[in-house]
Amino acid sequence: MTAAKDTPFWESFGEWVLGVPLQIVIILLSAVIAELLLNWLIRRVVRRTVDKARIERLAQTRKITRTAELSEALLTQRTEQRASAIGTLLRSVVAITVWAIAVLMILPLLGMDIAPLLASAGVVGVVRSELFGEKGVSPGGLDLDQGGEIQGVHQREPGKVDLG
């Protein structure tokens, strides 16, 4: 009689293990694989850009005779630095995005309602775009043109507020 009582528990436990925990493990493994794959891709693109800039810089430094040519060599060095910085930024964005999506996929499996979370994120996005997008001013006080290029910094005197 006791074996008959244990069978439903083990069957339900087996169904549970193959249900929610397995789905969570699959989501986490998918997130790890996605992050590794995207980081590899970003590193590859950055490495190619840096290598191309180095080759150009070496060719230019061999024939440098004037100041103008020297400035071109320095520009290719800056290209290397920019590519590395953008690569680091992109890897951070990928990590945050992949893991945020993974968490948003796992929370409903644990019985949590993510609709209020998504709605509040939408409201924050609308408020941010209304505050900063329409005027073209970023939170740091830098003027941005339509392409997102920095035009200049507001010069403020102590005690004075610059409203635009």
Buried (B, 14 or more C-beta within 10 A) or exposed (E): EEEEEEEEEEEEEEEEEEEBEEEBEEBBEBBEEBBEEBBEEBEEBBEEBBEBBBEBBEEBBEEEEEEEEEEBBEEBBEBBEBBBEBBEEBBEEBBEEBBEBBEBBBEEEEEEEBEEEEEEEEEEEEEEEEEEEEEBBEEEEBBBEEEEEEEEEEEEEEEEEEEE
